Amino acid sequence: MINKTYLHPKIREKIKKEFLSKPDFPSVVLFKFLERETYMALRKQIIRLYYQKEVLKTSHSYALAELPPAILKLFNGKEFLDFLSSLCQQKIKNIAAKAYSFGWKDYTILSDT
């Protein structure tokens, strides 16, 4: 599932160091993170999801879809959870996720509160 390059211990340590170097908002961008076959299968499933428009003018406008069990199983697999746990320095046990689709005139307002 994960590109084997990112599973190498030295590379993982570099990623972890970069991730933890931003204490206010830890983040890192990983290109070609998933193996191509996994990515293409995931992409195909996400495109075919049923997105329902959700609008609250003072907050957001976008389409939202629930992820099917097959996709959630992928992200809750041992390899993915172990990778995240190693970066975050804490045990990640479960991932809950939804798919969002943004199009023309869609938005979400971010607030510190």
Number of C-alpha atoms within 10 A of each C-alpha: 15 16 14 10 13 19 13 10 10 11 12 16 15 12 19 20 13 15 17 16 13 11 8 7 9 13 14 14 9 9 8 12 14 16 13 13 10 13 15 12 11 15 11 10 14 19 11 8 14 13 16 13 14 12 14 9 10 8 11 14 20 19 17 17 16 15 17 12 9 11 15 16 13 15 17 17 15 12 14 15 17 16 16 16 14 15 19 14 10 10 12 15 12 12 12 8 12 10 14 14 15 13 9 7 7 14 14 14 9 8 6 3 3
